Amino acid sequence: MTDEFRPSRRTAGRRVPEVRCRTAAPPGAAAPAGPAVASGIRAIGEPEAGLDVATARVSGDTAVVVVNGEIDLRTADILRARLVELHAAGPRRLVADFTAVPFCDAAGLGALVAAHNQIAATGGEIVLAGVRPAQLRLLRITGLQRLFAVHADVPGALTALDSPTASG
């Protein structure tokens, strides 16, 4: 009897790629209304694209940008484009508040680097605030903590950005 269960246990221990389904509609068809959303295909209150990047406030040449949602292959380009767009609108420095980012993968890190490269080319800067421990670990492993100043929270980031200006 135990031999019957061994293959099942081995299969149960294997890691299977996670598949996320946004809608049950076939390609090209309209997404179902109401019940599909309420049934858990898309979390209630989740931004349509899965990521929201919005300016919270602008003070002088610094803008605080709140990032809300998961940053992955599906949403990384939204992050990059929005950061570059916000910088082009005027603020030289962007403080990206990651407090509401539960997950950021390699695609998200790549989007941050791409945004940094575009923004730095025109004299701008991206500073990260509220980065979760797991994401901070990824920044350290990849060496990106040398590219981005990382602060515990937005007030700390703003204070650090203001201190060199006040002294010089």
C-alpha positions in Angstrom: 0.0 0.0 0.0 2.8 2.4 0.7 4.2 1.9 -2.8 1.0 3.3 -4.3 1.5 6.6 -2.4 5.2 7.2 -3.2 4.7 8.5 -6.7 2.0 10.8 -5.4 4.4 12.1 -2.7 7.2 12.8 -5.2 4.8 14.6 -7.5 3.4 16.6 -4.6 7.0 17.7 -3.7 7.8 19.0 -7.1 7.6 22.7 -7.8 5.3 23.6 -10.6 5.4 27.0 -12.3 2.6 29.2 -11.1 0.1 30.1 -13.8 -2.1 33.1 -13.3 -5.3 33.5 -15.2 -6.6 37.0 -15.7 -9.8 36.2 -17.6 -11.5 33.1 -18.9 -12.3 34.7 -22.2 -10.6 33.4 -25.3 -8.2 35.8 -27.1 -10.0 38.6 -28.8 -13.2 38.1 -26.9 -14.5 40.6 -24.4 -13.7 39.9 -20.8 -16.6 38.6 -18.7 -18.3 41.2 -16.5 -18.9 41.1 -12.7 -19.0 37.4 -11.7 -15.6 36.5 -13.1 -14.0 39.3 -11.2 -15.8 38.4 -8.0 -14.8 34.7 -8.4 -11.2 35.5 -7.8 -9.7 35.8 -11.3 -8.7 39.3 -10.5 -8.6 40.6 -6.9 -11.1 43.2 -6.1 -9.5 46.6 -5.9 -6.5 45.5 -8.0 -5.5 48.0 -10.7 -6.6 46.8 -14.1 -3.0 46.3 -15.3 -1.9 44.9 -12.0 0.4 47.9 -11.2 -0.4 51.5 -10.3 2.4 54.1 -10.4 1.2 57.6 -9.4 2.7 60.8 -8.2 1.8 61.4 -4.5 3.4 64.8 -4.2 6.0 67.1 -5.8 8.3 69.4 -3.8 10.8 71.4 -5.8 12.7 69.1 -8.1 11.6 66.0 -6.2 8.5 63.9 -6.8 7.3 61.1 -4.5 6.0 58.2 -6.7 3.8 55.6 -5.1 4.1 52.1 -6.7 1.2 49.8 -5.8 1.1 46.2 -7.0 3.3 43.3 -8.1 6.2 44.1 -10.4 6.8 41.2 -12.7 7.2 40.4 -16.4 3.7 41.5 -17.1 4.0 44.9 -15.3 7.7 45.8 -15.5 7.3 47.9 -18.7 4.5 49.9 -17.0 6.9 50.8 -14.2 9.7 51.8 -16.5 7.6 53.8 -18.8 5.7 55.6 -16.0 9.0 56.5 -14.1 10.5 57.9 -17.3 7.3 59.8 -18.1 7.1 61.3 -14.6 10.7 62.4 -14.8 10.2 64.0 -18.2 7.3 66.0 -16.8 9.7 68.0 -14.7 11.1 66.5 -11.4 14.8 65.7 -11.5 14.6 63.3 -8.6 12.1 60.5 -8.1 11.5 58.9 -4.7 9.8 55.6 -5.6 7.7 54.4 -2.6 7.7 50.6 -2.7 5.7 50.1 0.6 2.8 48.7 -1.4 4.9 46.4 -3.6 4.5 42.8 -2.3 6.6 41.3 -5.1 9.3 42.3 -7.5 11.1 39.8 -9.7 14.1 40.1 -12.1 12.0 41.7 -14.8 11.1 44.4 -12.2 14.7 45.0 -11.4 15.5 45.2 -15.1 12.8 47.8 -15.5 14.2 49.8 -12.6 17.7 49.7 -14.2 16.3 50.7 -17.6 14.4 53.6 -16.0 17.5 54.6 -14.1 19.6 54.6 -17.2 17.2 56.8 -19.1 16.7 59.2 -16.2 20.4 59.4 -15.3 21.2 60.3 -18.9 19.3 63.6 -18.5 20.7 64.3 -15.0 17.9 62.6 -13.0 17.9 60.2 -10.1 15.7 57.4 -8.7 15.7 56.8 -5.0 13.9 53.8 -3.4 12.0 53.9 -0.2 10.0 51.3 1.8 11.6 48.3 0.1 10.6 45.0 1.7 13.3 42.8 3.2 13.1 40.2 0.4 13.3 42.8 -2.3 16.2 44.5 -0.4 18.0 41.1 -0.4 17.6 40.9 -4.2 19.0 44.4 -4.6 22.0 43.4 -2.5 22.6 40.1 -4.3 22.5 41.8 -7.7 24.6 44.7 -6.5 21.9 47.2 -7.4 22.0 48.8 -3.9 25.0 50.6 -5.3 22.9 52.0 -8.2 19.9 53.1 -6.1 19.9 54.8 -2.8 17.6 52.8 -0.6 15.8 54.3 2.5 13.5 52.7 5.1 10.7 55.2 4.3 9.8 58.2 2.3 10.5 60.8 5.0 14.0 59.3 5.4 14.6 59.5 1.7 13.4 63.1 1.5 15.6 64.1 4.4 18.7 62.4 2.8 18.0 64.1 -0.5 17.6 67.5 1.2 20.7 67.3 3.4 23.4 67.7 0.6 21.4 70.6 -0.8 21.3 72.3 2.6 25.0 71.9 3.1 26.2 72.9 -0.3 
